[in-house]
Amino acid sequence: MIILETKPAPVAGEIAALVVAALEEAGYSQRGAADATNLAASSFHRKLQGDEKYEFTMTQLLRIAALIGLPPASFLPEAFRSPCSCSIA
């Protein structure tokens, strides 16, 4: 049995924060980004709140990245972007 000593970081919240920051920097409103990525504005808003119940799909993150001209990895939490020191046997 694996026991986590610390609670894992809320990944959905971290991704949502990265998306919000990127949209603000690119000058997109939530409504404009929702329309451009074919998401209902209400759904897009819920996803930006960072609740795991409404997290972004990979396809949605790809659309947002393409919209603002960033690599999709920009929306990955730091733990997923750093080089892995693990090996596969």
C-alpha positions in Angstrom: 0.0 0.0 0.0 1.2 3.5 -0.9 0.7 6.2 1.7 1.1 9.8 0.7 2.7 11.8 3.4 1.6 15.1 1.9 -1.5 16.0 0.0 -0.7 16.3 -3.8 -1.0 19.7 -5.3 -4.3 20.4 -7.0 -3.3 19.9 -10.6 -6.5 21.3 -12.1 -6.0 24.5 -10.1 -2.4 24.9 -11.2 -3.3 24.3 -14.9 -6.2 26.8 -14.6 -3.9 29.4 -13.1 -1.4 28.9 -16.0 -4.2 29.3 -18.5 -5.6 32.4 -16.9 -2.2 34.0 -16.8 -1.5 33.2 -20.4 -4.8 34.5 -21.6 -4.4 37.7 -19.7 -0.9 38.2 -21.0 -2.1 37.6 -24.6 -5.0 40.0 -24.1 -7.9 37.6 -24.4 -11.1 37.8 -22.4 -12.6 34.6 -21.0 -15.5 35.0 -23.4 -13.2 35.6 -26.4 -11.1 32.6 -25.6 -14.1 30.4 -25.0 -15.6 31.4 -28.3 -12.3 30.9 -30.2 -11.9 27.4 -28.7 -15.5 26.3 -29.2 -16.4 26.1 -25.5 -19.5 27.4 -23.9 -18.6 30.5 -21.9 -20.1 29.1 -18.7 -18.1 25.8 -19.1 -14.9 27.8 -19.8 -15.4 29.9 -16.7 -15.9 26.8 -14.5 -12.7 25.3 -15.9 -10.8 28.5 -15.1 -11.9 28.1 -11.4 -9.6 25.1 -11.1 -12.1 22.6 -9.7 -11.1 19.0 -10.6 -14.7 18.3 -11.5 -14.4 20.7 -14.4 -10.8 20.4 -15.5 -9.5 21.1 -19.0 -9.1 18.2 -21.5 -5.8 17.9 -23.4 -7.6 18.8 -26.6 -8.9 22.0 -25.0 -5.5 22.9 -23.8 -4.1 22.3 -27.3 -6.7 24.7 -28.7 -5.9 27.4 -26.2 -2.2 27.0 -26.8 -2.7 27.3 -30.6 -5.0 30.4 -30.0 -2.4 32.3 -28.1 0.7 30.9 -29.8 2.3 29.1 -26.9 3.6 25.5 -26.7 1.0 23.2 -25.1 3.6 22.3 -22.4 3.2 25.8 -21.1 0.0 24.7 -19.3 1.6 21.7 -17.6 2.4 22.0 -13.9 6.2 22.3 -13.2 6.4 18.7 -12.0 5.4 17.5 -15.4 7.9 19.8 -17.3 11.0 19.1 -15.3 13.3 16.3 -16.6 12.5 13.0 -15.1 15.3 11.1 -13.3 13.3 7.8 -13.4 14.1 4.9 -15.6 12.1 2.1 -17.1 13.4 -1.4 -16.8 
